[in-house]
Amino acid sequence: MIGEVKNNAKFFARIVRVLALASFVLLFSGFSAYSQEPLYGYVKLNIDKGNLEGAKIIITENGKDWKNVSPSKARYEFDLDYGNEYLFTFTKPGYITKKIIFNTKVPGDRIAEGFVPFPFIVTLFKQYDDINTVVFNQPVGKIGFNLEVDDFDYDTDYTKSIQAALRVVEEQIEEKRKAEEKVEAAALKAAAEQAKAAEARKKKAEEEAKKKADAEAAAQVTARKKAEEEAKKKADAETTAQEAARKKAGEEAKKKAQEEAKALKTAAEQAKAEEARKKKAEEQAKKKADAETTAQEAARKKAGEETKDKVQAAEKAANAAAKEAAEDEKNKANAKSAADKAARKKAADESKAKAASKKAAEAEARRISSEEEKTADAAGTATEARDREEEAARNKGASEYDYNLVDKSVEKAEKKAAKQAKAAEDARRTAEKAKQEAEVKAKAALINSSTSSEGGASARHAARMKSAADARKRAAARAKLVTEQRTRLVDKGLPNERKVEFAERSNRKITKVIIRREGLITTYRKVEHAWGGIYYFREMENITKIVFDLETTL
């Protein structure tokens, strides 16, 4: 595990230090669109002397279940949202479980610049009952944003705190593994020796079997020759016997054929006689059937005539009954209509009588008043009485008209109600049809949504890969710009010079070597971490120890 941490740290230190001093270049680069992209990375899961069958990667986000993966291949890619803490747990039955914390909290203005994909490697070792692995209950590493390198890196202080305990357990596991390998090698050697002995026994058995087979083959050849001679003698005897049998069979067959011909002739004569008897019987049966058919036809004709008479009589009776019922209904309707008319007339007469009485009283009052004032108005009173009679007559006609108008209003209301009921039924059917069409459209929309989701996943993957490629291009451009800025051309007339400076910062020692060669000044750094990691740089570019030693020597 420590080796994995060192390798990952070297890989990321080489990239993040290039990005750190060139970050100002991207402030106006126009890549703000990538600020919304998640952090992309991947982990390579190795199973020591095993495969991925049964392995699981369990990821929590801020202490809550997030993903549970059964990887089918060693490389597993992931996208993490910024501002969270993720716990990766790697398990497999019979192997030691390991955990790594990945903290994605990053300064807001740094997210817009993007990050190079962050990979790390995890190897699971076999679990041994007599080795205490309690140290693996805590994470074996922590990854987070490092302000000094301006990128994600391992938490070296945390790694240092558990390094000794991890090394003890790993050494015990290595000893157990070597012991198992030794036992396995011995078992393989014993198995090889056993296989060699078995091969020798098999070869010897094959040689003995070959000798035995050769002897048996020779015996079989002798026996086969003897059997062939005996078979030939037997075949000759059988051929003679068969010839005699064929001759005898031919004579018997000839005799049998003659007997069968005689029997066929007899059978033909008998068949002819039978045919004559059958023909005679068919003629008699035909005559009898014709007679029966004639009788049945006469009976059917008679029955049809009787049935026709009965049907006509029944139809006549039914028509008479229907006519009588219709007349009864008509009489009932007429009676009801007459009764209704009489009732309406009676009500109208009563109303008219009341109106006439009231008007007569009013007229009498007016007459008395008129007589007191003018006795000469008698003629006017007679005229007024005649007007009242004409008005009463008009009131009578109006009363009957009102009843007819009421009947027509009732009929119109019934028709309107029926029309409204039909409209309601049509509306219900229209709503049902619209509901069915909506369900069909919803299903089609669901299918289109599923297809769009699959297309969206492919688009997101393509966008993620493009973002990683653009981040790598930006990192290369930043590295080039930093190198140009940090490498300065001075007067070539100055002599070559080598200057060394030392500094210690937060658990690491830095040796800076400044070289002036042919007027060109280049800065080299050697960074020694307290936990054991050593890295070499030319300006901000990661280099090997051999290159460092060669280029820092005048």
C-alpha positions, 0 to 999 in steps of 0.5 A: 500500500505504501508503494502505491501511495508513493507512485500515485504521489509522484504521478500527481506531483508532476502534474499539479506543480505545473498547474500551480504556478500557471493558474493565472493564465486560465483566468481569461481563457474562457473555460468557465463552461467546465465549472459545472463538470464533476471531478472525474477519476478512476481506481485500479483494483488489484486482487493479489493472487486472485480475480475480481469475482465477489469483489465490491466497491462500496462508496458513501457520500457524506456518510450516506450510502451512494453506490455499491459496485461489483466491478467486472474489470480492474479499472473503475471510473467515477464522477464526484461532485465538489464539496463532499467527502466520499469513502471508498471501501474495497472488499472481497471474501477472504481478503483484507478490506481497505478504505480510502477517503476522497474529499472534493472540497475545493475553493470555488474559483479553482473549480473553473480551471478544471482538473486532470483525472485523478487515478489511484491503485488499491491492492487487496491481500489475502486475510490470515487468521493469525495476523491482526489487521485492525489497522485496516479498520481505518482508511489507509489513505486520504485524498484532498485538495492541497493548496501548496500544489493547487491540486488534489494530493494525498494527505502525507501527515495522515499517511505518516500516522499509520505508515508504521502500523501498515508496514508491520501488517504488510510484512507479516502478510508478505511472510505468510505469502512466502511461506504459502508459496514455499508450501505450494512449490513443495507441493508442486514439486511432489506433484511433478515427481508423482506425475513423473512416476505415474508417467513411467508406470503408464509407459511400462503398462503401455509396453506390456499392453502392446506386447499382450495386444501383439500376442492377442492379434497373432492368435486372432489372425490364426483363429480368423483363418481357421474360422474362415476355412470352417465358414467356407465349408459351411457356406458350401454345404449351405449353398448345396442345401439352398439349391435343393430347397429352391428347387423344391420350393419352385415345384411347390410354388408352381403347384400352389399357383395352379391351386390359387388360379383355380380358386380365383376362377371360383371366386370370380364366378361367386363374385359375379353371382353376388353382383347380380343379387346385389343389383336386384336388391338395389333395384327393389330398394330404389322402388321402395325408396321412391314410393316412400319419397312420394308418400312423404312429399304428399304428407309434407304438402298436406302439413304445409297447407295445414300450417299455412291455414293455422298461420293465417288464422293466427295472424288474423286473430293477432291483428284483430287483438291488436286493433281492439287493443289500439281502439281501447288505448285510443278510447282511453286517451280520448276519455282522458283528453276529454276529462282534462279538457273538461277540467280545464274548462271548469277551471276557466269558467270559475276564473271567468265567473270570479272575474265577471263578479268582480267586474260587476261589483265594480260596475255597480259602484261606478253606476251608483256614482254615475247616477248620483252625478248624471242620471243621463248616463244610463245609455253609457252603462248599457254600453259598458255592460256590453263591453264587459260581455265582450271582454268575458268572451275574450277571457274565455278564449284566452283561458283555453289558449293558455292551457294549450300553450302549457301542454306545448311548453311541457312537450318542449321541455321534455324534448330539451331534457332528452337532447341534454341527456344525449349531449351528456352521453356524447360528452362522456364518450368524448372524454373516455376517448380523450383519456385513452389517447392520453394514455397512449401518448403517455406510454409513447412519451415514456418510451421516448424518455427512456431512449433520451436517457440512454442517449444522454448517458452517452453524451455525458460520457463523451463530454467527460472525456473531452473535458479530460483531454482539454484539461491535459492540453491546458496543463501542457500549455501552462507547463510550457509558459512556466518554463519560459517565464522561469528560464531567463537568458542573461549575459553569456559573458558571465561564467558558469555558476552553481548555487545551492540553498536549503529550506525545511517546510511542513514535514519536508526538506527542499534542496534548491540548486541554481545553475547558470550555464552559458548565460542560461539560468535554470532552477532545480529542486529536490523535495524530501518528504518526512514519510520517505517520498523523494521527488526531483524537479527542473523548474516545475517539471518532474524529472528523474534522479539521474537527470537531476544529478547530471544537470546539476553538476558543472 
